[in-house]
Amino acid sequence: MIDLAYAMGNQPAAGQGGGQQWMSLLPLILLFAVFYFLLIRPQQKRAKQQKAFLESLKKGDRVITTGGLYGTITGITENEVTLEIAEKVRVKVLKGAIASAVKE
């Protein structure tokens, strides 16, 4: 009977235990906030910039692909870009494979 009394212990009154629950969740919430501002948000911003860059491509732009090919855009469709990498040498690549523009 005494063991049962110890097992019950002191029970917090109604409304007093809620503060402890929020305090135990606080580190998890702070960790998520740090991940959001240091990882997720910058990645979303970079993806938005890359999408705007790909939409602004036009014939005559000098670009580099993710594979390292330099070329001049000679044709462009919704999903493909035709690059001239040497005189009379043209290759088709996916639009998403264009990494950046080449600065003159």
Chimera marker file (.cmm) of the C-alpha trace (Angstrom):
<marker_set name="trace">
<marker id="1" x="0.000" y="0.000" z="0.000" r="1" g="1" b="0" radius="0.5"/>
<marker id="2" x="2.873" y="2.353" z="0.757" r="1" g="1" b="0" radius="0.5"/>
<marker id="3" x="4.425" y="1.665" z="-2.668" r="1" g="1" b="0" radius="0.5"/>
<marker id="4" x="1.206" y="2.834" z="-4.274" r="1" g="1" b="0" radius="0.5"/>
<marker id="5" x="1.355" y="6.084" z="-2.330" r="1" g="1" b="0" radius="0.5"/>
<marker id="6" x="4.920" y="6.777" z="-3.537" r="1" g="1" b="0" radius="0.5"/>
<marker id="7" x="4.013" y="5.949" z="-7.127" r="1" g="1" b="0" radius="0.5"/>
<marker id="8" x="1.275" y="8.541" z="-7.152" r="1" g="1" b="0" radius="0.5"/>
<marker id="9" x="3.651" y="11.250" z="-5.916" r="1" g="1" b="0" radius="0.5"/>
<marker id="10" x="2.762" y="14.917" z="-6.036" r="1" g="1" b="0" radius="0.5"/>
<marker id="11" x="0.458" y="15.654" z="-8.921" r="1" g="1" b="0" radius="0.5"/>
<marker id="12" x="0.600" y="19.220" z="-10.314" r="1" g="1" b="0" radius="0.5"/>
<marker id="13" x="-2.582" y="21.168" z="-9.949" r="1" g="1" b="0" radius="0.5"/>
<marker id="14" x="-4.658" y="21.787" z="-13.077" r="1" g="1" b="0" radius="0.5"/>
<marker id="15" x="-2.957" y="24.328" z="-15.359" r="1" g="1" b="0" radius="0.5"/>
<marker id="16" x="0.487" y="24.197" z="-13.706" r="1" g="1" b="0" radius="0.5"/>
<marker id="17" x="2.026" y="21.442" z="-15.862" r="1" g="1" b="0" radius="0.5"/>
<marker id="18" x="1.451" y="23.236" z="-19.196" r="1" g="1" b="0" radius="0.5"/>
<marker id="19" x="4.431" y="25.560" z="-18.835" r="1" g="1" b="0" radius="0.5"/>
<marker id="20" x="6.856" y="22.675" z="-18.571" r="1" g="1" b="0" radius="0.5"/>
<marker id="21" x="5.539" y="21.125" z="-21.777" r="1" g="1" b="0" radius="0.5"/>
<marker id="22" x="6.163" y="24.327" z="-23.762" r="1" g="1" b="0" radius="0.5"/>
<marker id="23" x="9.641" y="24.656" z="-22.314" r="1" g="1" b="0" radius="0.5"/>
<marker id="24" x="10.507" y="21.138" z="-23.467" r="1" g="1" b="0" radius="0.5"/>
<marker id="25" x="9.355" y="21.992" z="-27.027" r="1" g="1" b="0" radius="0.5"/>
<marker id="26" x="11.272" y="25.276" z="-27.152" r="1" g="1" b="0" radius="0.5"/>
<marker id="27" x="14.650" y="23.767" z="-28.215" r="1" g="1" b="0" radius="0.5"/>
<marker id="28" x="12.943" y="21.868" z="-31.032" r="1" g="1" b="0" radius="0.5"/>
<marker id="29" x="11.220" y="25.036" z="-32.252" r="1" g="1" b="0" radius="0.5"/>
<marker id="30" x="14.493" y="26.990" z="-32.088" r="1" g="1" b="0" radius="0.5"/>
<marker id="31" x="16.312" y="24.256" z="-34.005" r="1" g="1" b="0" radius="0.5"/>
<marker id="32" x="13.684" y="24.350" z="-36.765" r="1" g="1" b="0" radius="0.5"/>
<marker id="33" x="13.973" y="28.163" z="-36.954" r="1" g="1" b="0" radius="0.5"/>
<marker id="34" x="17.756" y="27.951" z="-37.336" r="1" g="1" b="0" radius="0.5"/>
<marker id="35" x="17.450" y="25.331" z="-40.084" r="1" g="1" b="0" radius="0.5"/>
<marker id="36" x="14.867" y="27.440" z="-41.883" r="1" g="1" b="0" radius="0.5"/>
<marker id="37" x="16.910" y="30.639" z="-41.902" r="1" g="1" b="0" radius="0.5"/>
<marker id="38" x="20.292" y="29.017" z="-42.572" r="1" g="1" b="0" radius="0.5"/>
<marker id="39" x="19.370" y="26.218" z="-44.999" r="1" g="1" b="0" radius="0.5"/>
<marker id="40" x="15.846" y="26.225" z="-46.401" r="1" g="1" b="0" radius="0.5"/>
<marker id="41" x="15.294" y="29.923" z="-47.105" r="1" g="1" b="0" radius="0.5"/>
<marker id="42" x="18.607" y="30.543" z="-48.948" r="1" g="1" b="0" radius="0.5"/>
<marker id="43" x="18.062" y="27.414" z="-51.043" r="1" g="1" b="0" radius="0.5"/>
<marker id="44" x="14.572" y="28.585" z="-52.055" r="1" g="1" b="0" radius="0.5"/>
<marker id="45" x="15.974" y="32.008" z="-52.953" r="1" g="1" b="0" radius="0.5"/>
<marker id="46" x="18.711" y="30.437" z="-55.119" r="1" g="1" b="0" radius="0.5"/>
<marker id="47" x="16.163" y="28.203" z="-56.882" r="1" g="1" b="0" radius="0.5"/>
<marker id="48" x="13.999" y="31.223" z="-57.660" r="1" g="1" b="0" radius="0.5"/>
<marker id="49" x="16.999" y="33.096" z="-59.114" r="1" g="1" b="0" radius="0.5"/>
<marker id="50" x="17.994" y="30.099" z="-61.269" r="1" g="1" b="0" radius="0.5"/>
<marker id="51" x="14.439" y="29.758" z="-62.587" r="1" g="1" b="0" radius="0.5"/>
<marker id="52" x="14.356" y="33.460" z="-63.521" r="1" g="1" b="0" radius="0.5"/>
<marker id="53" x="17.761" y="33.088" z="-65.210" r="1" g="1" b="0" radius="0.5"/>
<marker id="54" x="16.593" y="30.115" z="-67.298" r="1" g="1" b="0" radius="0.5"/>
<marker id="55" x="13.469" y="31.979" z="-68.374" r="1" g="1" b="0" radius="0.5"/>
<marker id="56" x="15.534" y="34.977" z="-69.508" r="1" g="1" b="0" radius="0.5"/>
<marker id="57" x="17.797" y="32.975" z="-71.866" r="1" g="1" b="0" radius="0.5"/>
<marker id="58" x="17.732" y="34.006" z="-75.526" r="1" g="1" b="0" radius="0.5"/>
<marker id="59" x="19.584" y="33.311" z="-78.773" r="1" g="1" b="0" radius="0.5"/>
<marker id="60" x="23.128" y="34.590" z="-78.836" r="1" g="1" b="0" radius="0.5"/>
<marker id="61" x="23.770" y="34.270" z="-75.087" r="1" g="1" b="0" radius="0.5"/>
<marker id="62" x="27.082" y="32.664" z="-74.117" r="1" g="1" b="0" radius="0.5"/>
<marker id="63" x="26.546" y="30.076" z="-71.377" r="1" g="1" b="0" radius="0.5"/>
<marker id="64" x="28.224" y="27.237" z="-69.534" r="1" g="1" b="0" radius="0.5"/>
<marker id="65" x="26.490" y="23.946" z="-68.764" r="1" g="1" b="0" radius="0.5"/>
<marker id="66" x="26.676" y="21.959" z="-65.554" r="1" g="1" b="0" radius="0.5"/>
<marker id="67" x="28.918" y="19.521" z="-67.434" r="1" g="1" b="0" radius="0.5"/>
<marker id="68" x="31.407" y="22.268" z="-68.232" r="1" g="1" b="0" radius="0.5"/>
<marker id="69" x="30.607" y="22.927" z="-71.910" r="1" g="1" b="0" radius="0.5"/>
<marker id="70" x="30.873" y="26.522" z="-73.082" r="1" g="1" b="0" radius="0.5"/>
<marker id="71" x="28.643" y="27.507" z="-75.949" r="1" g="1" b="0" radius="0.5"/>
<marker id="72" x="26.446" y="30.044" z="-77.656" r="1" g="1" b="0" radius="0.5"/>
<marker id="73" x="22.689" y="29.521" z="-77.739" r="1" g="1" b="0" radius="0.5"/>
<marker id="74" x="21.497" y="29.044" z="-81.328" r="1" g="1" b="0" radius="0.5"/>
<marker id="75" x="18.051" y="27.663" z="-80.590" r="1" g="1" b="0" radius="0.5"/>
<marker id="76" x="15.777" y="27.454" z="-77.602" r="1" g="1" b="0" radius="0.5"/>
<marker id="77" x="12.517" y="25.657" z="-76.833" r="1" g="1" b="0" radius="0.5"/>
<marker id="78" x="10.550" y="25.138" z="-73.653" r="1" g="1" b="0" radius="0.5"/>
<marker id="79" x="12.763" y="22.276" z="-72.403" r="1" g="1" b="0" radius="0.5"/>
<marker id="80" x="15.825" y="22.203" z="-74.685" r="1" g="1" b="0" radius="0.5"/>
<marker id="81" x="18.618" y="24.553" z="-75.663" r="1" g="1" b="0" radius="0.5"/>
<marker id="82" x="20.779" y="24.109" z="-78.752" r="1" g="1" b="0" radius="0.5"/>
<marker id="83" x="24.345" y="25.202" z="-78.119" r="1" g="1" b="0" radius="0.5"/>
<marker id="84" x="27.044" y="25.829" z="-80.680" r="1" g="1" b="0" radius="0.5"/>
<marker id="85" x="30.211" y="24.685" z="-78.914" r="1" g="1" b="0" radius="0.5"/>
<marker id="86" x="32.490" y="25.038" z="-81.954" r="1" g="1" b="0" radius="0.5"/>
<marker id="87" x="32.037" y="26.189" z="-85.530" r="1" g="1" b="0" radius="0.5"/>
<marker id="88" x="29.272" y="24.001" z="-87.050" r="1" g="1" b="0" radius="0.5"/>
<marker id="89" x="29.174" y="21.770" z="-83.940" r="1" g="1" b="0" radius="0.5"/>
<marker id="90" x="25.834" y="21.956" z="-82.177" r="1" g="1" b="0" radius="0.5"/>
<marker id="91" x="24.529" y="19.975" z="-79.224" r="1" g="1" b="0" radius="0.5"/>
<marker id="92" x="21.135" y="19.876" z="-77.563" r="1" g="1" b="0" radius="0.5"/>
<marker id="93" x="21.006" y="20.031" z="-73.782" r="1" g="1" b="0" radius="0.5"/>
<marker id="94" x="18.190" y="20.306" z="-71.298" r="1" g="1" b="0" radius="0.5"/>
<marker id="95" x="17.399" y="23.838" z="-70.283" r="1" g="1" b="0" radius="0.5"/>
<marker id="96" x="17.991" y="22.911" z="-66.628" r="1" g="1" b="0" radius="0.5"/>
<marker id="97" x="21.579" y="21.898" z="-67.484" r="1" g="1" b="0" radius="0.5"/>
<marker id="98" x="22.552" y="25.528" z="-68.101" r="1" g="1" b="0" radius="0.5"/>
<marker id="99" x="24.548" y="26.600" z="-65.053" r="1" g="1" b="0" radius="0.5"/>
<marker id="100" x="25.297" y="30.242" z="-65.740" r="1" g="1" b="0" radius="0.5"/>
<marker id="101" x="25.996" y="32.914" z="-68.310" r="1" g="1" b="0" radius="0.5"/>
<marker id="102" x="29.561" y="33.563" z="-69.391" r="1" g="1" b="0" radius="0.5"/>
<marker id="103" x="30.711" y="37.054" z="-68.618" r="1" g="1" b="0" radius="0.5"/>
<marker id="104" x="32.399" y="38.731" z="-71.556" r="1" g="1" b="0" radius="0.5"/>
<link id1="1" id2="2" r="1" g="1" b="0" radius="0.2"/>
<link id1="2" id2="3" r="1" g="1" b="0" radius="0.2"/>
<link id1="3" id2="4" r="1" g="1" b="0" radius="0.2"/>
<link id1="4" id2="5" r="1" g="1" b="0" radius="0.2"/>
<link id1="5" id2="6" r="1" g="1" b="0" radius="0.2"/>
<link id1="6" id2="7" r="1" g="1" b="0" radius="0.2"/>
<link id1="7" id2="8" r="1" g="1" b="0" radius="0.2"/>
<link id1="8" id2="9" r="1" g="1" b="0" radius="0.2"/>
<link id1="9" id2="10" r="1" g="1" b="0" radius="0.2"/>
<link id1="10" id2="11" r="1" g="1" b="0" radius="0.2"/>
<link id1="11" id2="12" r="1" g="1" b="0" radius="0.2"/>
<link id1="12" id2="13" r="1" g="1" b="0" radius="0.2"/>
<link id1="13" id2="14" r="1" g="1" b="0" radius="0.2"/>
<link id1="14" id2="15" r="1" g="1" b="0" radius="0.2"/>
<link id1="15" id2="16" r="1" g="1" b="0" radius="0.2"/>
<link id1="16" id2="17" r="1" g="1" b="0" radius="0.2"/>
<link id1="17" id2="18" r="1" g="1" b="0" radius="0.2"/>
<link id1="18" id2="19" r="1" g="1" b="0" radius="0.2"/>
<link id1="19" id2="20" r="1" g="1" b="0" radius="0.2"/>
<link id1="20" id2="21" r="1" g="1" b="0" radius="0.2"/>
<link id1="21" id2="22" r="1" g="1" b="0" radius="0.2"/>
<link id1="22" id2="23" r="1" g="1" b="0" radius="0.2"/>
<link id1="23" id2="24" r="1" g="1" b="0" radius="0.2"/>
<link id1="24" id2="25" r="1" g="1" b="0" radius="0.2"/>
<link id1="25" id2="26" r="1" g="1" b="0" radius="0.2"/>
<link id1="26" id2="27" r="1" g="1" b="0" radius="0.2"/>
<link id1="27" id2="28" r="1" g="1" b="0" radius="0.2"/>
<link id1="28" id2="29" r="1" g="1" b="0" radius="0.2"/>
<link id1="29" id2="30" r="1" g="1" b="0" radius="0.2"/>
<link id1="30" id2="31" r="1" g="1" b="0" radius="0.2"/>
<link id1="31" id2="32" r="1" g="1" b="0" radius="0.2"/>
<link id1="32" id2="33" r="1" g="1" b="0" radius="0.2"/>
<link id1="33" id2="34" r="1" g="1" b="0" radius="0.2"/>
<link id1="34" id2="35" r="1" g="1" b="0" radius="0.2"/>
<link id1="35" id2="36" r="1" g="1" b="0" radius="0.2"/>
<link id1="36" id2="37" r="1" g="1" b="0" radius="0.2"/>
<link id1="37" id2="38" r="1" g="1" b="0" radius="0.2"/>
<link id1="38" id2="39" r="1" g="1" b="0" radius="0.2"/>
<link id1="39" id2="40" r="1" g="1" b="0" radius="0.2"/>
<link id1="40" id2="41" r="1" g="1" b="0" radius="0.2"/>
<link id1="41" id2="42" r="1" g="1" b="0" radius="0.2"/>
<link id1="42" id2="43" r="1" g="1" b="0" radius="0.2"/>
<link id1="43" id2="44" r="1" g="1" b="0" radius="0.2"/>
<link id1="44" id2="45" r="1" g="1" b="0" radius="0.2"/>
<link id1="45" id2="46" r="1" g="1" b="0" radius="0.2"/>
<link id1="46" id2="47" r="1" g="1" b="0" radius="0.2"/>
<link id1="47" id2="48" r="1" g="1" b="0" radius="0.2"/>
<link id1="48" id2="49" r="1" g="1" b="0" radius="0.2"/>
<link id1="49" id2="50" r="1" g="1" b="0" radius="0.2"/>
<link id1="50" id2="51" r="1" g="1" b="0" radius="0.2"/>
<link id1="51" id2="52" r="1" g="1" b="0" radius="0.2"/>
<link id1="52" id2="53" r="1" g="1" b="0" radius="0.2"/>
<link id1="53" id2="54" r="1" g="1" b="0" radius="0.2"/>
<link id1="54" id2="55" r="1" g="1" b="0" radius="0.2"/>
<link id1="55" id2="56" r="1" g="1" b="0" radius="0.2"/>
<link id1="56" id2="57" r="1" g="1" b="0" radius="0.2"/>
<link id1="57" id2="58" r="1" g="1" b="0" radius="0.2"/>
<link id1="58" id2="59" r="1" g="1" b="0" radius="0.2"/>
<link id1="59" id2="60" r="1" g="1" b="0" radius="0.2"/>
<link id1="60" id2="61" r="1" g="1" b="0" radius="0.2"/>
<link id1="61" id2="62" r="1" g="1" b="0" radius="0.2"/>
<link id1="62" id2="63" r="1" g="1" b="0" radius="0.2"/>
<link id1="63" id2="64" r="1" g="1" b="0" radius="0.2"/>
<link id1="64" id2="65" r="1" g="1" b="0" radius="0.2"/>
<link id1="65" id2="66" r="1" g="1" b="0" radius="0.2"/>
<link id1="66" id2="67" r="1" g="1" b="0" radius="0.2"/>
<link id1="67" id2="68" r="1" g="1" b="0" radius="0.2"/>
<link id1="68" id2="69" r="1" g="1" b="0" radius="0.2"/>
<link id1="69" id2="70" r="1" g="1" b="0" radius="0.2"/>
<link id1="70" id2="71" r="1" g="1" b="0" radius="0.2"/>
<link id1="71" id2="72" r="1" g="1" b="0" radius="0.2"/>
<link id1="72" id2="73" r="1" g="1" b="0" radius="0.2"/>
<link id1="73" id2="74" r="1" g="1" b="0" radius="0.2"/>
<link id1="74" id2="75" r="1" g="1" b="0" radius="0.2"/>
<link id1="75" id2="76" r="1" g="1" b="0" radius="0.2"/>
<link id1="76" id2="77" r="1" g="1" b="0" radius="0.2"/>
<link id1="77" id2="78" r="1" g="1" b="0" radius="0.2"/>
<link id1="78" id2="79" r="1" g="1" b="0" radius="0.2"/>
<link id1="79" id2="80" r="1" g="1" b="0" radius="0.2"/>
<link id1="80" id2="81" r="1" g="1" b="0" radius="0.2"/>
<link id1="81" id2="82" r="1" g="1" b="0" radius="0.2"/>
<link id1="82" id2="83" r="1" g="1" b="0" radius="0.2"/>
<link id1="83" id2="84" r="1" g="1" b="0" radius="0.2"/>
<link id1="84" id2="85" r="1" g="1" b="0" radius="0.2"/>
<link id1="85" id2="86" r="1" g="1" b="0" radius="0.2"/>
<link id1="86" id2="87" r="1" g="1" b="0" radius="0.2"/>
<link id1="87" id2="88" r="1" g="1" b="0" radius="0.2"/>
<link id1="88" id2="89" r="1" g="1" b="0" radius="0.2"/>
<link id1="89" id2="90" r="1" g="1" b="0" radius="0.2"/>
<link id1="90" id2="91" r="1" g="1" b="0" radius="0.2"/>
<link id1="91" id2="92" r="1" g="1" b="0" radius="0.2"/>
<link id1="92" id2="93" r="1" g="1" b="0" radius="0.2"/>
<link id1="93" id2="94" r="1" g="1" b="0" radius="0.2"/>
<link id1="94" id2="95" r="1" g="1" b="0" radius="0.2"/>
<link id1="95" id2="96" r="1" g="1" b="0" radius="0.2"/>
<link id1="96" id2="97" r="1" g="1" b="0" radius="0.2"/>
<link id1="97" id2="98" r="1" g="1" b="0" radius="0.2"/>
<link id1="98" id2="99" r="1" g="1" b="0" radius="0.2"/>
<link id1="99" id2="100" r="1" g="1" b="0" radius="0.2"/>
<link id1="100" id2="101" r="1" g="1" b="0" radius="0.2"/>
<link id1="101" id2="102" r="1" g="1" b="0" radius="0.2"/>
<link id1="102" id2="103" r="1" g="1" b="0" radius="0.2"/>
<link id1="103" id2="104" r="1" g="1" b="0" radius="0.2"/>
</marker_set>
